[in-house]
């Protein structure tokens, strides 16, 4: 069970890092969480920033929808404005 907690903390730490730089990933999903090395205790990394968005300020909202529907926040699916919080929904 400790591995799941550690893995979750690593993912959330990575999201916190990119959000501190005003970046929304917009496609957080299991396929985009990778092991850094083949080692059993390898750290995790977030991959595939192909549809990320760079915001002017942390509270900025964007309108365009993108990402994988199964992991998208309700705002993205409904075509509503969304911000950094949409990645938190995807992590959940």
mmCIF file of the C-alpha atoms, coordinates in Angstrom:
data_MODEL
# 
_entry.id   MODEL 
# 
loop_
_atom_site.group_PDB 
_atom_site.id 
_atom_site.type_symbol 
_atom_site.label_atom_id 
_atom_site.label_alt_id 
_atom_site.label_comp_id 
_atom_site.label_asym_id 
_atom_site.label_entity_id 
_atom_site.label_seq_id 
_atom_site.pdbx_PDB_ins_code 
_atom_site.Cartn_x 
_atom_site.Cartn_y 
_atom_site.Cartn_z 
_atom_site.occupancy 
_atom_site.B_iso_or_equiv 
_atom_site.pdbx_formal_charge 
_atom_site.auth_seq_id 
_atom_site.auth_comp_id 
_atom_site.auth_asym_id 
_atom_site.auth_atom_id 
_atom_site.pdbx_PDB_model_num 
ATOM 1  C CA . UNK A 1 1  ? 0.000   0.000  0.000   1.00 0.00 ? 1  UNK A CA 1 
ATOM 2  C CA . UNK A 1 2  ? 2.893   2.401  0.618   1.00 0.00 ? 2  UNK A CA 1 
ATOM 3  C CA . UNK A 1 3  ? 3.770   2.305  -3.090  1.00 0.00 ? 3  UNK A CA 1 
ATOM 4  C CA . UNK A 1 4  ? 0.357   3.665  -4.084  1.00 0.00 ? 4  UNK A CA 1 
ATOM 5  C CA . UNK A 1 5  ? 0.694   6.558  -1.636  1.00 0.00 ? 5  UNK A CA 1 
ATOM 6  C CA . UNK A 1 6  ? 4.232   7.303  -2.793  1.00 0.00 ? 6  UNK A CA 1 
ATOM 7  C CA . UNK A 1 7  ? 3.188   7.151  -6.445  1.00 0.00 ? 7  UNK A CA 1 
ATOM 8  C CA . UNK A 1 8  ? 0.251   9.486  -5.812  1.00 0.00 ? 8  UNK A CA 1 
ATOM 9  C CA . UNK A 1 9  ? 2.510   11.948 -4.035  1.00 0.00 ? 9  UNK A CA 1 
ATOM 10 C CA . UNK A 1 10 ? 4.970   11.898 -6.923  1.00 0.00 ? 10 UNK A CA 1 
ATOM 11 C CA . UNK A 1 11 ? 2.211   12.593 -9.449  1.00 0.00 ? 11 UNK A CA 1 
ATOM 12 C CA . UNK A 1 12 ? 0.727   15.396 -7.361  1.00 0.00 ? 12 UNK A CA 1 
ATOM 13 C CA . UNK A 1 13 ? 4.181   16.847 -6.778  1.00 0.00 ? 13 UNK A CA 1 
ATOM 14 C CA . UNK A 1 14 ? 4.760   16.869 -10.543 1.00 0.00 ? 14 UNK A CA 1 
ATOM 15 C CA . UNK A 1 15 ? 1.414   18.587 -11.147 1.00 0.00 ? 15 UNK A CA 1 
ATOM 16 C CA . UNK A 1 16 ? 2.234   21.141 -8.451  1.00 0.00 ? 16 UNK A CA 1 
ATOM 17 C CA . UNK A 1 17 ? 5.556   21.811 -10.190 1.00 0.00 ? 17 UNK A CA 1 
ATOM 18 C CA . UNK A 1 18 ? 4.064   22.443 -13.632 1.00 0.00 ? 18 UNK A CA 1 
ATOM 19 C CA . UNK A 1 19 ? 1.226   24.502 -12.149 1.00 0.00 ? 19 UNK A CA 1 
ATOM 20 C CA . UNK A 1 20 ? 3.774   26.691 -10.327 1.00 0.00 ? 20 UNK A CA 1 
ATOM 21 C CA . UNK A 1 21 ? 5.036   27.547 -13.805 1.00 0.00 ? 21 UNK A CA 1 
ATOM 22 C CA . UNK A 1 22 ? 1.480   28.305 -15.010 1.00 0.00 ? 22 UNK A CA 1 
ATOM 23 C CA . UNK A 1 23 ? 1.302   25.220 -17.244 1.00 0.00 ? 23 UNK A CA 1 
ATOM 24 C CA . UNK A 1 24 ? -1.858  23.129 -17.617 1.00 0.00 ? 24 UNK A CA 1 
ATOM 25 C CA . UNK A 1 25 ? -1.036  19.628 -18.861 1.00 0.00 ? 25 UNK A CA 1 
ATOM 26 C CA . UNK A 1 26 ? -4.629  18.950 -20.038 1.00 0.00 ? 26 UNK A CA 1 
ATOM 27 C CA . UNK A 1 27 ? -4.113  15.213 -20.621 1.00 0.00 ? 27 UNK A CA 1 
ATOM 28 C CA . UNK A 1 28 ? -3.134  13.644 -17.296 1.00 0.00 ? 28 UNK A CA 1 
ATOM 29 C CA . UNK A 1 29 ? -3.955  9.937  -17.579 1.00 0.00 ? 29 UNK A CA 1 
ATOM 30 C CA . UNK A 1 30 ? -2.252  6.656  -16.669 1.00 0.00 ? 30 UNK A CA 1 
ATOM 31 C CA . UNK A 1 31 ? -0.613  6.367  -20.112 1.00 0.00 ? 31 UNK A CA 1 
ATOM 32 C CA . UNK A 1 32 ? 1.147   9.697  -19.513 1.00 0.00 ? 32 UNK A CA 1 
ATOM 33 C CA . UNK A 1 33 ? 2.644   8.678  -16.154 1.00 0.00 ? 33 UNK A CA 1 
ATOM 34 C CA . UNK A 1 34 ? 5.913   6.881  -16.826 1.00 0.00 ? 34 UNK A CA 1 
ATOM 35 C CA . UNK A 1 35 ? 8.732   5.317  -14.857 1.00 0.00 ? 35 UNK A CA 1 
ATOM 36 C CA . UNK A 1 36 ? 11.940  7.279  -15.291 1.00 0.00 ? 36 UNK A CA 1 
ATOM 37 C CA . UNK A 1 37 ? 14.131  4.149  -15.296 1.00 0.00 ? 37 UNK A CA 1 
ATOM 38 C CA . UNK A 1 38 ? 13.540  0.374  -15.468 1.00 0.00 ? 38 UNK A CA 1 
ATOM 39 C CA . UNK A 1 39 ? 14.396  0.030  -11.750 1.00 0.00 ? 39 UNK A CA 1 
ATOM 40 C CA . UNK A 1 40 ? 11.604  -1.240 -9.438  1.00 0.00 ? 40 UNK A CA 1 
ATOM 41 C CA . UNK A 1 41 ? 11.853  1.898  -7.281  1.00 0.00 ? 41 UNK A CA 1 
ATOM 42 C CA . UNK A 1 42 ? 12.100  4.312  -10.209 1.00 0.00 ? 42 UNK A CA 1 
ATOM 43 C CA . UNK A 1 43 ? 10.619  7.786  -9.769  1.00 0.00 ? 43 UNK A CA 1 
ATOM 44 C CA . UNK A 1 44 ? 7.596   8.678  -11.877 1.00 0.00 ? 44 UNK A CA 1 
ATOM 45 C CA . UNK A 1 45 ? 7.449   11.425 -14.493 1.00 0.00 ? 45 UNK A CA 1 
ATOM 46 C CA . UNK A 1 46 ? 4.603   13.115 -16.311 1.00 0.00 ? 46 UNK A CA 1 
ATOM 47 C CA . UNK A 1 47 ? 4.927   12.788 -20.087 1.00 0.00 ? 47 UNK A CA 1 
ATOM 48 C CA . UNK A 1 48 ? 3.271   14.088 -23.264 1.00 0.00 ? 48 UNK A CA 1 
ATOM 49 C CA . UNK A 1 49 ? 2.951   17.842 -23.006 1.00 0.00 ? 49 UNK A CA 1 
ATOM 50 C CA . UNK A 1 50 ? 1.713   18.042 -26.597 1.00 0.00 ? 50 UNK A CA 1 
ATOM 51 C CA . UNK A 1 51 ? -1.568  19.780 -25.725 1.00 0.00 ? 51 UNK A CA 1 
ATOM 52 C CA . UNK A 1 52 ? -0.470  21.667 -22.631 1.00 0.00 ? 52 UNK A CA 1 
ATOM 53 C CA . UNK A 1 53 ? -1.247  25.366 -22.274 1.00 0.00 ? 53 UNK A CA 1 
ATOM 54 C CA . UNK A 1 54 ? 0.921   28.113 -20.830 1.00 0.00 ? 54 UNK A CA 1 
ATOM 55 C CA . UNK A 1 55 ? -1.132  30.646 -18.898 1.00 0.00 ? 55 UNK A CA 1 
ATOM 56 C CA . UNK A 1 56 ? -0.379  34.332 -18.425 1.00 0.00 ? 56 UNK A CA 1 
ATOM 57 C CA . UNK A 1 57 ? -1.410  34.123 -14.766 1.00 0.00 ? 57 UNK A CA 1 
ATOM 58 C CA . UNK A 1 58 ? -2.395  31.245 -12.436 1.00 0.00 ? 58 UNK A CA 1 
ATOM 59 C CA . UNK A 1 59 ? -6.095  32.154 -12.344 1.00 0.00 ? 59 UNK A CA 1 
ATOM 60 C CA . UNK A 1 60 ? -6.441  32.448 -16.125 1.00 0.00 ? 60 UNK A CA 1 
ATOM 61 C CA . UNK A 1 61 ? -9.093  30.267 -17.754 1.00 0.00 ? 61 UNK A CA 1 
ATOM 62 C CA . UNK A 1 62 ? -9.000  28.837 -21.261 1.00 0.00 ? 62 UNK A CA 1 
ATOM 63 C CA . UNK A 1 63 ? -11.929 27.778 -23.402 1.00 0.00 ? 63 UNK A CA 1 
ATOM 64 C CA . UNK A 1 64 ? -10.762 25.190 -25.927 1.00 0.00 ? 64 UNK A CA 1 
ATOM 65 C CA . UNK A 1 65 ? -11.416 21.545 -25.153 1.00 0.00 ? 65 UNK A CA 1 
ATOM 66 C CA . UNK A 1 66 ? -8.746  18.901 -25.485 1.00 0.00 ? 66 UNK A CA 1 
ATOM 67 C CA . UNK A 1 67 ? -7.520  15.790 -23.745 1.00 0.00 ? 67 UNK A CA 1 
ATOM 68 C CA . UNK A 1 68 ? -8.843  12.291 -23.235 1.00 0.00 ? 68 UNK A CA 1 
ATOM 69 C CA . UNK A 1 69 ? -12.566 12.335 -22.476 1.00 0.00 ? 69 UNK A CA 1 
ATOM 70 C CA . UNK A 1 70 ? -12.398 9.591  -19.828 1.00 0.00 ? 70 UNK A CA 1 
ATOM 71 C CA . UNK A 1 71 ? -10.013 11.725 -17.732 1.00 0.00 ? 71 UNK A CA 1 
ATOM 72 C CA . UNK A 1 72 ? -11.309 15.218 -18.581 1.00 0.00 ? 72 UNK A CA 1 
ATOM 73 C CA . UNK A 1 73 ? -13.012 17.469 -16.060 1.00 0.00 ? 73 UNK A CA 1 
ATOM 74 C CA . UNK A 1 74 ? -16.702 18.270 -16.515 1.00 0.00 ? 74 UNK A CA 1 
ATOM 75 C CA . UNK A 1 75 ? -15.774 21.809 -17.603 1.00 0.00 ? 75 UNK A CA 1 
ATOM 76 C CA . UNK A 1 76 ? -13.644 20.494 -20.467 1.00 0.00 ? 76 UNK A CA 1 
ATOM 77 C CA . UNK A 1 77 ? -16.330 18.040 -21.595 1.00 0.00 ? 77 UNK A CA 1 
ATOM 78 C CA . UNK A 1 78 ? -18.984 20.777 -21.530 1.00 0.00 ? 78 UNK A CA 1 
ATOM 79 C CA . UNK A 1 79 ? -16.735 23.172 -23.454 1.00 0.00 ? 79 UNK A CA 1 
ATOM 80 C CA . UNK A 1 80 ? -16.604 25.605 -20.530 1.00 0.00 ? 80 UNK A CA 1 
ATOM 81 C CA . UNK A 1 81 ? -13.665 27.730 -19.445 1.00 0.00 ? 81 UNK A CA 1 
ATOM 82 C CA . UNK A 1 82 ? -11.189 25.837 -17.285 1.00 0.00 ? 82 UNK A CA 1 
ATOM 83 C CA . UNK A 1 83 ? -7.860  26.375 -15.579 1.00 0.00 ? 83 UNK A CA 1 
ATOM 84 C CA . UNK A 1 84 ? -5.257  24.605 -13.513 1.00 0.00 ? 84 UNK A CA 1 
ATOM 85 C CA . UNK A 1 85 ? -7.871  22.713 -11.492 1.00 0.00 ? 85 UNK A CA 1 
ATOM 86 C CA . UNK A 1 86 ? -8.734  20.590 -14.519 1.00 0.00 ? 86 UNK A CA 1 
ATOM 87 C CA . UNK A 1 87 ? -5.468  18.652 -14.064 1.00 0.00 ? 87 UNK A CA 1 
ATOM 88 C CA . UNK A 1 88 ? -6.400  17.906 -10.443 1.00 0.00 ? 88 UNK A CA 1 
ATOM 89 C CA . UNK A 1 89 ? -9.660  16.361 -11.658 1.00 0.00 ? 89 UNK A CA 1 
ATOM 90 C CA . UNK A 1 90 ? -7.693  14.183 -14.070 1.00 0.00 ? 90 UNK A CA 1 
ATOM 91 C CA . UNK A 1 91 ? -5.312  12.988 -11.360 1.00 0.00 ? 91 UNK A CA 1 
ATOM 92 C CA . UNK A 1 92 ? -8.308  11.917 -9.257  1.00 0.00 ? 92 UNK A CA 1 
# 
